[in-house]
Amino acid sequence: MWQDFEISQDADGAWHAVNGLLSVTVLPDGKARLFHRREIRPFAKPPRKDSALVAELDGVRVFIRGTHIVVTKQNLSLG
């Protein structure tokens, strides 16, 4: 089962996200951030919550959801 990531930032400004299966690091080489993108789908059958980890560096985003990874400058929806 896929787990949400625990996100932290170290003293040097690098962001780290870890779950039981994967580790992601974003180095502070520019405007960097690491966050969860969450969507609640109340009309899905059954209703569900979707989430992805998003790593961003200078406007380039990496969306990580399960084993699927997308690299883009677009602001993607989870749908």
Backbone as CSV, one residue per row, in Angstrom:
resi,resn,N_x,N_y,N_z,CA_x,CA_y,CA_z,C_x,C_y,C_z
1,MET,0.827,-1.187,0.000,0.000,0.000,0.000,0.869,1.247,0.000
2,TRP,0.519,2.229,-0.821,1.298,3.462,-0.938,1.053,4.346,0.263
3,GLN,2.108,4.965,0.771,2.018,5.823,1.952,2.308,7.265,1.566
4,ASP,1.708,8.205,2.304,2.062,9.603,2.119,3.504,9.829,2.536
5,PHE,4.078,10.869,2.007,5.457,11.230,2.318,5.521,12.099,3.566
6,GLU,6.570,11.930,4.338,6.901,12.859,5.417,7.900,13.849,4.832
7,ILE,7.602,15.134,4.962,8.420,16.179,4.343,9.160,16.956,5.423
8,SER,10.455,17.232,5.153,11.260,18.033,6.073,12.253,18.871,5.280
9,GLN,12.806,19.871,5.947,13.831,20.715,5.328,15.025,20.748,6.266
10,ASP,16.227,20.546,5.731,17.409,20.536,6.580,17.989,21.949,6.731
11,ALA,19.030,22.069,7.531,19.626,23.373,7.839,20.212,24.060,6.608
12,ASP,20.597,23.290,5.589,21.162,23.859,4.364,20.092,24.273,3.362
13,GLY,18.808,24.032,3.681,17.721,24.437,2.796,17.232,23.362,1.844
14,ALA,17.841,22.183,1.882,17.373,21.090,1.016,16.087,20.505,1.586
15,TRP,15.173,20.155,0.686,13.910,19.527,1.071,14.020,18.016,0.903
16,HIS,13.418,17.272,1.836,13.450,15.810,1.799,12.042,15.276,2.021
17,ALA,11.653,14.265,1.254,10.387,13.575,1.434,10.673,12.079,1.448
18,VAL,10.125,11.399,2.440,10.401,9.973,2.610,9.089,9.262,2.934
19,ASN,8.873,8.124,2.288,7.826,7.207,2.727,8.477,5.832,2.828
20,GLY,7.732,4.791,2.994,8.321,3.469,3.175,9.013,2.911,1.947
21,LEU,8.769,3.515,0.767,9.291,2.956,-0.473,10.223,3.868,-1.249
22,LEU,10.133,5.179,-1.016,10.825,6.126,-1.877,11.339,7.306,-1.075
23,SER,12.452,7.862,-1.515,13.035,9.055,-0.910,13.270,10.083,-2.020
24,VAL,12.864,11.329,-1.790,13.007,12.396,-2.779,13.721,13.561,-2.104
25,THR,14.726,14.135,-2.777,15.449,15.301,-2.265,15.448,16.387,-3.328
26,VAL,15.149,17.617,-2.903,15.229,18.787,-3.786,16.291,19.704,-3.200
27,LEU,17.380,19.874,-3.936,18.463,20.731,-3.466,18.114,22.194,-3.713
28,PRO,18.585,23.091,-2.842,18.230,24.503,-2.955,19.067,25.233,-4.004
29,ASP,18.996,24.771,-5.255,19.763,25.383,-6.345,19.042,26.556,-6.977
30,GLY,17.880,26.875,-6.508,17.047,27.957,-7.033,15.827,28.041,-6.158
31,LYS,14.715,28.469,-6.733,13.462,28.514,-5.982,12.936,27.087,-5.874
32,ALA,13.073,26.491,-4.688,12.752,25.076,-4.488,11.672,24.915,-3.436
33,ARG,10.806,23.925,-3.664,9.835,23.547,-2.644,9.383,22.115,-2.889
34,LEU,8.800,21.541,-1.847,8.327,20.163,-1.861,7.027,20.152,-1.062
35,PHE,5.933,19.629,-1.657,4.645,19.707,-0.973,3.715,18.594,-1.463
36,HIS,2.626,18.384,-0.707,1.577,17.440,-1.104,0.520,18.184,-1.906
37,ARG,0.088,17.598,-2.982,-1.074,18.101,-3.727,-2.203,17.147,-3.407
38,ARG,-3.273,17.657,-2.805,-4.396,16.806,-2.403,-5.673,17.261,-3.087
39,GLU,-6.466,16.301,-3.471,-7.788,16.571,-4.030,-8.772,15.610,-3.393
40,ILE,-9.923,16.132,-3.054,-11.003,15.292,-2.553,-12.018,15.150,-3.680
41,ARG,-12.371,13.943,-4.013,-13.314,13.662,-5.093,-14.624,13.153,-4.497
42,PRO,-15.502,14.095,-4.063,-16.714,13.675,-3.369,-17.716,12.956,-4.262
43,PHE,-17.644,13.157,-5.582,-18.624,12.542,-6.478,-18.138,11.229,-7.089
44,ALA,-16.907,10.837,-6.769,-16.415,9.530,-7.236,-17.165,8.440,-6.489
45,LYS,-17.243,7.296,-7.095,-17.933,6.172,-6.451,-16.923,5.081,-6.164
46,PRO,-16.528,4.834,-4.930,-16.851,5.579,-3.713,-16.035,6.869,-3.638
47,PRO,-16.468,7.865,-2.823,-15.691,9.106,-2.670,-14.273,8.772,-2.230
48,ARG,-13.314,9.540,-2.709,-11.923,9.240,-2.356,-11.100,10.522,-2.290
49,LYS,-9.947,10.388,-1.637,-8.974,11.468,-1.581,-7.777,11.031,-2.413
50,ASP,-7.325,11.885,-3.307,-6.138,11.608,-4.099,-5.028,12.525,-3.621
51,SER,-3.802,12.034,-3.634,-2.684,12.902,-3.275,-1.470,12.542,-4.104
52,ALA,-0.627,13.531,-4.265,0.639,13.344,-4.968,1.688,14.183,-4.261
53,LEU,2.922,13.758,-4.361,4.030,14.587,-3.889,4.462,15.437,-5.064
54,VAL,4.713,16.720,-4.811,5.179,17.620,-5.866,6.505,18.227,-5.435
55,ALA,7.528,18.019,-6.253,8.828,18.657,-6.061,8.941,19.736,-7.127
56,GLU,9.324,20.948,-6.719,9.405,22.048,-7.684,10.760,22.739,-7.561
57,LEU,11.371,23.011,-8.704,12.635,23.738,-8.747,12.588,24.683,-9.932
58,ASP,12.600,25.979,-9.653,12.572,27.023,-10.690,11.450,26.812,-11.702
59,GLY,10.246,26.476,-11.215,9.084,26.360,-12.086,8.896,25.015,-12.751
60,VAL,9.866,24.127,-12.635,9.716,22.770,-13.169,9.198,21.899,-12.031
61,ARG,8.077,21.220,-12.282,7.443,20.401,-11.250,7.566,18.921,-11.568
62,VAL,7.798,18.153,-10.522,7.824,16.696,-10.616,6.682,16.192,-9.743
63,PHE,5.674,15.581,-10.381,4.529,15.022,-9.675,4.778,13.531,-9.479
64,ILE,4.697,13.070,-8.235,4.929,11.662,-7.913,3.665,11.129,-7.255
65,ARG,3.066,10.166,-7.918,1.836,9.549,-7.395,1.966,8.051,-7.603
66,GLY,2.142,7.324,-6.521,2.390,5.891,-6.631,3.706,5.662,-7.353
67,THR,3.670,4.897,-8.422,4.882,4.657,-9.209,4.898,5.494,-10.481
68,HIS,3.969,6.447,-10.592,3.872,7.304,-11.773,4.535,8.647,-11.473
69,ILE,5.458,9.065,-12.349,6.190,10.319,-12.172,6.048,11.143,-13.439
70,VAL,5.670,12.428,-13.269,5.520,13.342,-14.398,6.382,14.573,-14.125
71,VAL,7.164,14.997,-15.121,7.976,16.207,-15.030,7.405,17.217,-16.011
72,THR,7.052,18.412,-15.515,6.387,19.406,-16.358,6.487,20.796,-15.741
73,LYS,6.162,21.800,-16.532,5.974,23.152,-16.006,4.492,23.457,-15.823
74,GLN,3.630,22.514,-16.208,2.186,22.697,-16.059,1.759,22.489,-14.609
75,ASN,0.623,23.087,-14.263,0.027,22.875,-12.947,-1.038,21.790,-13.098
76,LEU,-0.659,20.547,-12.926,-1.533,19.413,-13.210,-2.582,19.196,-12.127
77,SER,-3.731,18.705,-12.550,-4.766,18.223,-11.648,-4.533,16.731,-11.465
78,LEU,-4.991,16.189,-10.357,-4.784,14.760,-10.090,-5.778,13.873,-10.819
79,GLY,-6.825,14.447,-11.379,-7.891,13.693,-12.010,-7.514,12.877,-13.172
